[in-house]
């Protein structure tokens, strides 16, 4: 499974939000309280994006369980 890693620089803080900017100029607005406590303007962060296969399997199984429950429900 491959991952994409994006380097983001904290450009500035606006109230309870952080403005993160990638090398290509793309900006992301992120909740300040979801960042490490010791970061500041100019800090460089890594955003690691990968498929959450285990979570996807769990979601599929949950959907199957719900469908089976509906199908097997006694008719009143």
C-alpha positions in Angstrom: 0.0 0.0 0.0 1.5 3.3 -1.0 1.1 6.6 0.8 1.2 10.2 -0.3 3.2 12.5 2.0 2.5 16.2 1.7 4.7 18.8 3.5 2.6 21.7 4.9 3.9 24.9 6.4 1.8 26.8 9.0 1.3 30.1 7.3 -0.7 31.7 10.0 -3.4 31.3 12.7 -6.8 32.8 12.4 -8.8 32.5 15.6 -9.2 28.8 16.3 -8.0 27.7 12.8 -4.5 27.2 11.2 -3.9 28.0 7.6 -1.5 25.3 6.2 0.1 25.8 2.8 1.6 23.1 0.6 4.6 23.7 -1.7 2.3 24.1 -4.6 0.4 26.9 -2.9 -2.7 24.8 -2.0 -4.1 26.0 1.4 -5.8 23.9 4.0 -7.8 25.2 6.9 -7.2 23.0 9.9 -8.5 23.2 13.5 -5.8 24.6 15.7 -6.7 22.2 18.5 -5.9 19.3 16.2 -2.3 20.3 15.8 0.7 19.4 18.1 0.8 22.0 20.9 4.4 23.1 20.3 3.9 24.3 16.6 4.1 27.9 15.5 3.9 30.0 12.3 6.5 28.6 10.0 6.5 25.1 11.4 6.6 22.4 8.7 4.2 19.4 9.1 3.9 16.1 7.2 0.4 15.0 6.1 0.5 11.2 5.4 -2.4 10.0 3.3 -3.1 6.3 2.8 -6.1 4.1 2.4 -7.5 2.8 5.6 -8.2 -0.8 4.5 -9.1 -2.2 7.9 -11.6 0.6 8.4 -13.1 -0.1 5.0 -13.4 -3.8 5.8 -15.2 -2.9 9.1 -17.6 -0.5 7.3 -18.4 -3.2 4.7 -19.1 -5.8 7.4 -21.3 -3.4 9.3 -23.3 -2.7 6.2 -23.7 -6.5 5.5 -24.8 -7.1 9.1 -27.5 -4.3 8.8 -28.8 -5.7 5.5 -29.0 -9.3 7.0 -30.8 -7.9 10.0 -33.4 -6.2 7.8 -33.8 -9.2 5.5 -34.2 -11.7 8.4 -36.5 -9.5 10.4 -39.9 -11.2 11.1 -42.8 -9.7 9.3 -45.6 -8.5 11.7 
